[in-house]
């Protein structure tokens, strides 16, 4: 079986609709694909309706979180949540808050860029998003289309990175609170790309152990942004902590160069994830 548990559609910051994403997964020979858009479940029903025969779809989400060290500034972390009840009041409320944060942040970034003469228009970006969760990748694509930069990656490297004067922080969920919400909703929380040092600051083993104590159930080990030694370290840590090990592409369509299925999850680990989720069920034959 080929299992990719981390992908994004145009409902958040991917470029393919949920139906197009599933068609891509099917054409790539995947047996299982996880739909994990940022802070929203809006693509779930679309994916269920468009699922090709033979393809299992795992409903999920990627939650924007923070780890708060005692003696350093907060660190941005992402929490994958699978098979939770989307109607759980506490978790639904937090997702709504995060989407509002993303929208306000995006508008502030665009306003600052426009004030300095960059040809970006907020209303146009929102319209192009199709009503999904608007984030920095949407601003990046607008900069590409305006001819300011040649690619989404270039936009992040020059204008949208964390040290840029146009960067705006958002109030993400404390990761331990996020874990508690996912578990309360019957879901399976998995720490996403935890050692992706190329993305910036990462948490240490002590933080991951504290997350496990708070109810974390898995680590995303095999990820395109993890070097071989980082994967090996995380695999050992998952073994020590008794955590499920997942692998995935973190596919974003043409917003990133990584192909779907670039990294995958072992079937026995997928079965462990399925057994732990009680809030919703996969879409399958």
C-alpha positions in Angstrom: 0.0 0.0 0.0 1.1 3.6 -0.7 -0.2 6.0 1.9 0.4 9.7 1.9 -1.2 11.4 5.0 -0.5 15.1 4.5 -1.8 17.0 1.5 -3.4 20.4 0.9 -6.1 21.5 -1.5 -7.3 24.9 -2.6 -9.6 25.0 0.4 -6.4 26.3 2.2 -3.0 26.9 0.5 -2.9 24.2 -2.2 -3.6 24.9 -5.9 -5.9 21.9 -6.7 -9.5 21.6 -5.6 -10.3 18.6 -3.4 -11.6 16.7 -6.4 -8.4 17.5 -8.4 -6.2 16.5 -5.5 -7.9 13.1 -5.2 -7.5 12.6 -9.0 -3.8 13.4 -8.7 -3.5 11.0 -5.8 -5.3 8.3 -7.7 -3.2 8.8 -10.8 0.0 8.7 -8.8 -0.9 5.2 -7.6 -1.8 6.1 -4.0 -4.1 3.8 -2.0 -4.6 6.2 0.9 -4.5 10.0 1.0 -5.0 12.3 4.0 -6.6 15.7 3.3 -5.2 18.1 5.9 -6.0 21.7 5.0 -5.0 24.4 7.4 -7.4 25.1 10.2 -10.5 24.0 8.2 -12.6 20.9 7.4 -14.3 22.7 4.4 -12.9 20.2 1.9 -14.1 17.1 3.7 -17.5 16.8 2.1 -16.1 17.8 -1.3 -13.5 15.0 -1.0 -16.1 12.4 0.0 -18.2 13.3 -3.0 -15.3 13.2 -5.4 -13.4 10.1 -4.1 -12.3 7.8 -7.0 -13.2 4.1 -6.4 -10.4 2.3 -4.7 -8.9 5.4 -3.0 -9.2 5.7 0.8 -9.4 9.3 2.0 -8.5 10.1 5.6 -10.3 13.4 6.7 -7.9 15.5 8.7 -6.5 19.0 9.2 -3.3 20.9 10.0 -3.7 23.0 13.1 -1.6 26.2 13.6 0.1 26.0 17.0 2.9 27.4 19.2 5.3 25.9 21.7 6.1 28.3 24.5 9.5 27.7 26.0 10.2 29.0 29.5 13.1 31.2 28.5 12.8 31.9 24.7 10.3 33.3 22.3 7.4 31.0 21.1 8.1 28.6 18.3 5.6 27.9 15.5 4.6 24.3 15.3 2.0 22.4 13.3 -0.3 19.7 14.5 -1.9 17.2 12.2 -5.3 16.1 13.4 -7.0 13.0 11.9 -10.4 11.4 12.2 -11.9 13.9 14.7 -15.5 14.9 15.1 -15.8 18.2 13.1 -18.8 19.2 15.2 -17.1 19.1 18.5 -17.9 22.6 19.9 -14.6 23.4 21.5 -12.5 22.3 18.6 -14.8 23.9 16.1 -14.6 27.2 18.0 -10.8 27.2 18.0 -10.7 26.5 14.2 -13.0 29.5 13.6 -10.7 31.7 15.7 -7.6 30.6 13.8 -9.3 31.2 10.4 -10.2 34.7 11.5 -6.6 35.2 12.6 -5.3 34.1 9.2 -7.7 36.5 7.4 -6.7 39.5 9.5 -3.1 38.7 9.2 -3.3 38.4 5.4 -5.1 41.7 5.1 -2.4 43.4 7.2 0.4 41.9 5.1 -1.2 43.0 1.8 -1.9 46.5 3.2 1.8 46.9 4.1 3.0 45.6 0.7 0.5 47.9 -1.2 1.6 50.9 0.9 5.1 50.3 -0.4 4.0 50.2 -4.0 3.7 46.4 -4.6 0.7 45.7 -6.9 -1.4 43.5 -4.7 -5.1 44.0 -3.9 -6.6 42.2 -0.9 -10.2 41.9 -2.3 -8.8 40.2 -5.4 -6.7 37.8 -3.4 -9.7 36.8 -1.3 -11.8 36.3 -4.4 -9.1 34.1 -6.0 -9.0 31.9 -2.9 -12.6 30.7 -3.7 -13.7 31.3 -0.1 -11.1 29.1 1.4 -8.6 29.8 4.2 -6.4 32.7 3.0 -2.8 32.6 4.0 0.7 33.8 2.9 0.8 31.4 -0.1 -2.1 33.3 -1.6 -0.2 36.6 -1.2 2.8 34.9 -2.7 0.9 33.8 -5.8 -0.5 37.3 -6.2 3.1 38.6 -6.2 4.1 36.0 -8.8 1.1 36.9 -11.0 2.0 40.6 -10.7 5.5 39.9 -11.9 7.2 41.0 -8.6 8.8 37.6 -8.1 9.3 34.5 -10.2 7.9 31.9 -7.9 6.1 31.3 -4.6 9.4 30.1 -3.1 11.0 33.4 -4.1 8.2 35.4 -2.6 8.7 33.7 0.8 12.5 34.1 0.5 12.3 37.8 -0.2 9.1 39.4 1.1 7.1 37.0 3.3 9.7 35.3 5.5 9.6 35.6 9.3 12.3 38.4 9.3 10.7 40.5 6.6 9.3 43.9 7.5 6.0 42.7 5.9 5.7 39.6 8.2 2.8 39.7 10.6 2.5 37.1 13.4 -0.7 35.5 14.4 -2.1 34.2 17.7 -1.8 30.4 17.2 -3.0 27.7 19.6 -0.8 26.5 22.4 0.2 23.1 21.1 -0.8 21.3 24.3 -4.2 22.9 24.2 -4.4 21.8 20.5 -3.6 18.2 21.4 -6.3 18.3 24.1 -8.9 19.6 21.7 -8.1 17.0 19.1 -8.2 14.2 21.6 -11.5 15.5 23.1 -13.0 15.4 19.6 -12.0 11.8 19.1 -9.1 12.6 16.8 -5.5 11.5 16.4 -2.9 14.3 16.9 0.4 13.9 15.1 3.3 16.4 15.3 4.0 17.6 11.7 7.5 18.1 10.3 9.0 18.6 13.8 12.6 18.7 12.8 12.3 20.7 9.5 15.3 23.0 10.4 15.3 24.5 7.0 12.0 26.2 7.9 13.4 27.9 11.0 13.5 27.3 14.7 12.4 23.8 15.9 11.6 22.4 19.3 13.8 20.0 21.2 13.2 16.5 22.4 12.0 17.8 25.7 9.1 19.6 24.1 8.1 16.5 22.1 8.2 14.4 25.2 6.0 17.0 26.9 3.6 16.9 23.9 3.5 13.1 24.3 2.7 13.5 27.9 -0.1 15.8 27.0 -1.7 13.2 24.6 0.3 13.4 21.3 -0.1 10.1 19.5 2.2 10.4 16.5 5.2 12.0 14.8 5.5 12.8 11.1 9.0 11.3 10.5 9.3 10.8 6.8 8.8 14.3 5.3 10.5 16.1 2.4 11.9 18.8 4.7 13.6 16.2 7.0 17.2 15.3 6.3 18.1 11.6 6.7 19.7 12.2 10.1 16.6 14.1 11.3 14.3 11.2 10.2 16.5 8.7 12.1 16.4 10.9 15.2 12.7 11.3 15.1 12.1 7.6 14.4 14.2 6.7 17.5 12.3 9.3 19.6 8.9 7.9 18.4 10.1 4.4 19.5 11.1 5.7 22.9 7.8 7.5 23.4 5.6 4.9 21.9 4.3 7.1 19.2 2.9 6.3 15.7 5.2 7.1 12.9 3.8 8.7 9.7 5.2 9.8 6.4 3.8 12.1 3.8 4.6 14.6 1.0 2.9 17.7 2.4 1.7 18.2 -1.2 0.5 21.7 -2.2 0.0 21.3 -5.9 2.0 23.8 -7.9 2.7 26.0 -4.8 5.6 23.6 -4.0 7.7 21.3 -6.2 7.3 18.2 -4.0 5.2 15.5 -5.8 2.4 13.7 -4.1 3.5 10.4 -2.5 7.1 11.6 -2.2 7.1 10.2 1.4 4.7 7.6 2.7 3.4 5.9 5.8 3.9 2.2 6.6 0.7 0.1 6.5 1.0 -1.0 10.2 1.4 2.6 11.4 -1.7 3.6 9.3 -3.7 0.8 11.0 -2.6 2.1 14.4 -3.7 5.6 13.5 -7.1 4.2 12.3 -7.5 2.3 15.6 -6.9 5.5 17.6 -9.4 7.7 15.8 -13.0 7.6 17.0 -14.4 11.0 15.9 -14.9 10.3 12.2 -14.2 7.5 9.7 -12.2 7.3 6.5 -14.0 7.6 3.1 -13.5 4.3 1.4 -15.2 1.5 -0.5 
